[in-house]
Amino acid sequence: MFSDSFTRISVIGATGIVGGAVLDICARFPERFGVVAMAARSNARKLLSLSKRFGSKTAYLANPSAEDSTMFKENGIELLSGEAGLENIAGLGEADHVVLASSGTEAIFALKRALESDKDVSLANKESVVAAGPWLMPLARRPDQLRPLDSEHNAIWQCLRAEPRPHISRVILTASGGPFREFSAERMKNVTPREALRHPIWNMSPKITVDSSNLMNKGIECIEAARLFGLGTERVRAVIHPSSQVHGMVEFSDATVKLLLHKPDMRISSAAALAWPDRLPLGGMEEFAAPECENWSMEFFAPDETRFPCLSIAREAGRRGGPYPPLLVGADEAAVSAFLDGRIPFLAISNVIERALETYNGPSPSSLGDAVRLISEGERLAAELCSSLYGR
């Protein structure tokens, strides 16, 4: 029998960086957490190894080979696949809590299923809330059922514990500034994918690392924060904080500001989301210890939206709402892919995305399905612009 404090977890995105942080916390506190299911887009051998390590009896791969299916079956693990399989992982009866640690739009319907199944959800999938938030957010039935995993939104969420929403003046997300914070516009003309993938602080997927290097990630996170916390986009801003010690701030109506400071380590925000309303005893572990107060860095700078126009493009998409957030998600996916493939230069990413949003002249989405189709439309428009403007 499980104790009242024992939580059974499904991890979608188990083989990725965020999924790894979540599993590390589960491994450190086996008396609190058990992993009953795992999902990954690919990397069958790593998924199998993790499933065996944590004793998970259900797994998911997007397109498993016959060999993959045999491997899992021989180890007594049920292997699911396809869109329905991922939704089944999210709604699994044995799970109390679903972690959505994968990037991309595949998890949108999995998030829908998890919320409809009344699961607690820890979320690190920006695209789902940005593109489809109007249809997903109302599905949360309980306070704190949906818990942000990304360090910035997790910090805001923690700062808002027990704080009445009418007292919030604005929330402030921090950004390291990426590898090109001090580059001139001229120097950024010749930035290579290899350079863009050298983030000074965080180890992330290639797509998110490029988004962080041009501040698109922070713009998308501004839209996400507005939807997660029920705020107008004008009440969300971003600042550059190179040390990434402070992860988020909330300014209140009495002119006070609450902030959350910790080492830049996804395991800390993962622990906060998984254990809510408790706090796990990480403080006694040296690797998690916050820097001594004399080493706290409190330097903050306004972002340069002339050199980094992706931030203002994303914020404007969030302000306009309607079709523009899902179009933004799709256009960014296509533009970053083209840059990583060497088909467009770094500075063209913002140009392609902005033009894709300007090109669209169709209706606003009226359903979750419409929003998902608009993501694909954004990808299509941006891909065509990469070809027509840059011949690649």
Secondary structure as GFF3:
##gff-version 3
##sequence-region A 1 392
A	DSSP	beta_strand	7	12	.	.	.	ID=ss1
A	DSSP	alpha_helix	17	28	.	.	.	ID=ss2
A	DSSP	beta_strand	33	40	.	.	.	ID=ss3
A	DSSP	alpha_helix	44	54	.	.	.	ID=ss4
A	DSSP	beta_strand	58	61	.	.	.	ID=ss5
A	DSSP	alpha_helix	66	74	.	.	.	ID=ss6
A	DSSP	beta_strand	78	80	.	.	.	ID=ss7
A	DSSP	alpha_helix	82	90	.	.	.	ID=ss8
A	DSSP	beta_strand	97	100	.	.	.	ID=ss9
A	DSSP	alpha_helix	108	116	.	.	.	ID=ss10
A	DSSP	beta_strand	120	123	.	.	.	ID=ss11
A	DSSP	alpha_helix	126	136	.	.	.	ID=ss12
A	DSSP	three_ten_helix	137	139	.	.	.	ID=ss13
A	DSSP	beta_strand	146	148	.	.	.	ID=ss14
A	DSSP	alpha_helix	151	159	.	.	.	ID=ss15
A	DSSP	three_ten_helix	165	167	.	.	.	ID=ss16
A	DSSP	beta_strand	168	175	.	.	.	ID=ss17
A	DSSP	alpha_helix	185	188	.	.	.	ID=ss18
A	DSSP	alpha_helix	193	196	.	.	.	ID=ss19
A	DSSP	alpha_helix	206	213	.	.	.	ID=ss20
A	DSSP	alpha_helix	216	228	.	.	.	ID=ss21
A	DSSP	three_ten_helix	233	235	.	.	.	ID=ss22
A	DSSP	beta_strand	236	240	.	.	.	ID=ss23
A	DSSP	beta_strand	246	252	.	.	.	ID=ss24
A	DSSP	beta_strand	257	261	.	.	.	ID=ss25
A	DSSP	alpha_helix	266	275	.	.	.	ID=ss26
A	DSSP	three_ten_helix	286	288	.	.	.	ID=ss27
A	DSSP	three_ten_helix	293	295	.	.	.	ID=ss28
A	DSSP	alpha_helix	309	320	.	.	.	ID=ss29
A	DSSP	alpha_helix	324	340	.	.	.	ID=ss30
A	DSSP	alpha_helix	348	359	.	.	.	ID=ss31
A	DSSP	alpha_helix	368	390	.	.	.	ID=ss32
###
